[in-house]
Amino acid sequence: MSIEKRLTGVLFDWDGTLLDSYHADAQAYLAMFRAVGLNWGLKELEEHYSPDWYTVYRKAGIPEERWDEADSLWRAHYALPNWSAGLGECCNVWRAGTR
């Protein structure tokens, strides 16, 4: 009796595998900080960074009533990195390993 192996799913770690969003994320934060009148640079962002952006807002002293504005500004300044190069590389490695 033979057992046929089938691929039933693929799980990707989006950031660090398909793309590196650090630069785009940091630039969006810095632009948002300027727009809300904060004098925060990369040093402050790195010191207080959290995946929970509301933690960053709290550390930066952005009042809660301005969080919706900060969210909109961040999204307006976020430029999606070029992820296609990472995707192609991942697919090539996967193909090579399945032969």
C-alpha positions as a printed NumPy array, in Angstrom:
array([[ 0.   ,  0.   ,  0.   ],
       [ 1.394,  3.423, -0.922],
       [ 0.767,  6.617,  0.966],
       [ 0.452,  9.708, -1.179],
       [ 1.591, 12.925,  0.447],
       [-0.436, 15.991, -0.421],
       [ 0.186, 19.582,  0.416],
       [-2.839, 20.766,  2.364],
       [-1.697, 24.273,  3.208],
       [ 1.132, 26.746,  3.311],
       [ 1.878, 29.   ,  6.25 ],
       [ 3.994, 32.097,  5.706],
       [ 5.567, 34.39 ,  8.235],
       [ 4.583, 37.55 ,  6.359],
       [ 7.197, 39.887,  7.769],
       [10.705, 38.605,  7.373],
       [ 9.764, 35.951,  4.835],
       [ 7.796, 37.638,  2.08 ],
       [ 8.857, 41.168,  2.86 ],
       [10.694, 43.348,  5.303],
       [ 8.231, 46.04 ,  6.338],
       [10.468, 47.704,  8.923],
       [11.412, 50.68 ,  6.745],
       [ 7.857, 51.316,  5.522],
       [ 6.455, 50.958,  9.044],
       [ 9.059, 53.27 , 10.595],
       [ 8.617, 55.91 ,  7.874],
       [ 4.834, 55.878,  8.357],
       [ 5.272, 56.329, 12.116],
       [ 7.756, 59.187, 11.663],
       [ 5.453, 60.986,  9.204],
       [ 2.489, 60.495, 11.55 ],
       [ 4.496, 61.839, 14.503],
       [ 5.395, 64.968, 12.513],
       [ 1.776, 65.443, 11.415],
       [ 0.484, 65.343, 15.   ],
       [ 3.226, 67.696, 16.17 ],
       [ 5.493, 65.24 , 17.979],
       [ 9.243, 65.588, 17.905],
       [ 9.928, 61.849, 17.812],
       [12.601, 60.311, 15.641],
       [13.762, 56.805, 14.861],
       [15.613, 56.573, 18.187],
       [12.433, 57.18 , 20.189],
       [10.371, 54.88 , 17.99 ],
       [12.855, 52.023, 18.351],
       [13.076, 52.571, 22.111],
       [ 9.291, 52.428, 22.572],
       [ 8.206, 50.223, 19.67 ],
       [ 5.492, 47.632, 20.253],
       [ 3.41 , 45.553, 17.834],
       [ 0.462, 47.122, 19.675],
       [ 0.476, 50.586, 18.115],
       [-1.677, 51.97 , 20.928],
       [ 1.23 , 51.254, 23.271],
       [ 3.411, 53.367, 20.976],
       [ 0.766, 56.121, 20.984],
       [ 0.66 , 56.076, 24.793],
       [ 4.455, 56.216, 25.071],
       [ 4.534, 59.088, 22.563],
       [ 1.935, 60.978, 24.571],
       [-0.712, 61.012, 21.854],
       [-4.041, 61.639, 23.591],
       [-6.556, 58.83 , 23.144],
       [-9.007, 61.191, 21.447],
       [-6.435, 61.591, 18.627],
       [-5.795, 57.872, 18.068],
       [-8.223, 57.643, 15.133],
       [-6.426, 60.579, 13.528],
       [-3.031, 58.954, 14.208],
       [-4.292, 55.692, 12.655],
       [-5.47 , 57.513,  9.521],
       [-2.21 , 59.428,  9.216],
       [-0.131, 56.269,  9.633],
       [-2.154, 54.479,  6.927],
       [-1.885, 57.482,  4.612],
       [ 1.916, 57.437,  4.905],
       [ 2.465, 53.668,  4.801],
       [ 3.983, 52.505,  1.525],
       [ 3.755, 48.744,  1.087],
       [ 7.235, 47.337,  0.509],
       [ 8.059, 45.292, -2.565],
       [ 7.068, 41.839, -1.381],
       [ 7.168, 40.057, -4.732],
       [10.912, 39.351, -4.62 ],
       [10.54 , 37.517, -1.3  ],
       [ 7.528, 35.59 , -2.563],
       [ 9.385, 34.394, -5.65 ],
       [12.356, 33.263, -3.588],
       [10.118, 31.359, -1.152],
       [ 8.277, 29.635, -3.986],
       [11.551, 28.608, -5.648],
       [12.867, 27.1  , -2.397],
       [ 9.566, 25.281, -1.844],
       [ 9.554, 23.916, -5.413],
       [13.138, 22.704, -5.099],
       [12.321, 20.913, -1.844],
       [ 9.249, 19.121, -3.239],
       [10.981, 17.371, -6.101]])
